[in-house]
Amino acid sequence: MPARQGTERKHASGGKGADDGGEEPPRSRSADIPAAAAADMGLRMMSELTGKDTESVTRVEPSDDGWLVGVEIVEDRRIPSSGDTLALYEIDLDMEGELLSYRRVRRYKRGSGDPAESPR
């Protein structure tokens, strides 16, 4: 049976992938997108997906398969802006920065504070 074309993969380390019968080397985070690029991608993606204005990045954290990015979005603008409704979204990006999933974590009024940070 002839060998399939295009099944050999090169890795950042210069070695071949598992398709040549060898063990695949562990991925190096340095070969992936940096945290700042993941944050920027998260902002742009959420703006495009929701059609809403992004407010800020609240979290950038490496995950097993890429990056977890938290983005704050203005869901409903009010005058004065202290009445705005904001939402926090979590975005899963793969190692190359492609969107895997996103979800809204919570909605709240601007200036309401984080319940986890309230004094005891």
Buried (B, 14 or more C-beta within 10 A) or exposed (E): EEEEEEEEEEBEEEEBBEEEEEEEBEEEEEEBBEBEBBBBBBBEBBBEEBEBEBBEBBBBEEEEEBBBBBBBBBBEEEEEEEEBBBBBBBBBBBBEBEBEEBEEEEEBEBEEEEEEEEEE
